[in-house]
Amino acid sequence: MDFYDVINKRKSVKKFKNTKICEEKLGRIINTAMLAPSWKNKTSYKFIIVDDSYKKEKISECIKNSSDEAMQAIKDAPILSIVVGEPEDSGNVDGKPLYLVDSAIALEHFVLAAASEGYGTCWIASFDEDKIRQYLSIPFNFKVVALTPVGEIQEEKPHNPIKNVNEHVFLNTWNIPYSRKKEKVLS
Ligand SMILES: Cc1cc2nc3c(=O)[nH]c(=O)nc-3n(C[C@H](O)[C@H](O)[C@H](O)COP(=O)(O)O)c2cc1C
């Protein structure tokens, strides 16, 4: 699949089939996540793949501020991919904890590779971290950053509209829309 097709294909999926994940595909997806860049190449993140039904059920009960759909997705999808990051093993520049960046890039690599293999995913970051830590025996020096269910798509929603470039991309100065330059050049 072309890179831009993968980007277009990726969207948050909350209705999954419970069909098994192909091990070969999962291997490729995991390898892609391992190619993610990280602060000083420290790779301060780790992934936990959960395919145990009882643990998935317990983790679904940890979801906060989310729709029942997200909880159901965690139970239905054949696997979860959970990314955890180690703050002490990554950088902190001007108060920016870079373990969050490292972990987010790695999970997004995972998510895009999953889309390329035809699987659905949904970033979930709102959960009771302590309970997940307990269920998966995660040490206290790691923070649970985010998770996603992964599996064959049962039902997908249409894509959200593309963001307005004028509002989100500036050129040289704050609030000078990037696309204005194009207009000037053209006029
Ligand atoms: C960092 C992050 C955290 C998110 N956390 C949740 C979550 O806790 N629960 C949820 O239902 N969706 C969550 N989402 C999914 C977003 O709501 C979704 O990406 C957004 O609505 C855009 O839709 P799309 O992914 O289909 O483009 C999260 C997404 C991101 C990037």
The ligand as a Gaussian input file, in Angstrom:
#p B3LYP/6-31G(d) Opt

LIG

0 1
 C       -2.957000      10.758000      22.272000
 C       -4.344000      10.251000      21.952000
 C       -5.143000       9.783000      22.961000
 C       -6.428000       9.290000      22.693000
 N       -7.171000       8.772000      23.721000
 C       -8.399000       8.283000      23.469000
 C       -9.161000       7.713000      24.535000
 O       -8.728000       7.661000      25.682000
 N      -10.395000       7.207000      24.239000
 C      -10.896000       7.247000      22.958000
 O      -12.016000       6.768000      22.758000
 N      -10.189000       7.770000      21.926000
 C       -8.952000       8.300000      22.147000
 N       -8.204000       8.816000      21.110000
 C       -8.733000       8.774000      19.737000
 C       -9.132000      10.174000      19.240000
 O      -10.357000      10.553000      19.825000
 C       -9.196000      10.162000      17.707000
 O       -7.886000       9.924000      17.220000
 C       -9.711000      11.471000      17.136000
 O      -11.068000      11.626000      17.434000
 C       -9.527000      11.541000      15.621000
 O      -10.171000      10.475000      14.978000
 P       -9.373000       9.515000      13.986000
 O       -8.327000       8.805000      14.820000
 O      -10.385000       8.579000      13.415000
 O       -8.708000      10.364000      12.932000
 C       -6.930000       9.305000      21.363000
 C       -6.095000       9.781000      20.343000
 C       -4.827000      10.239000      20.615000
 C       -3.936000      10.706000      19.478000

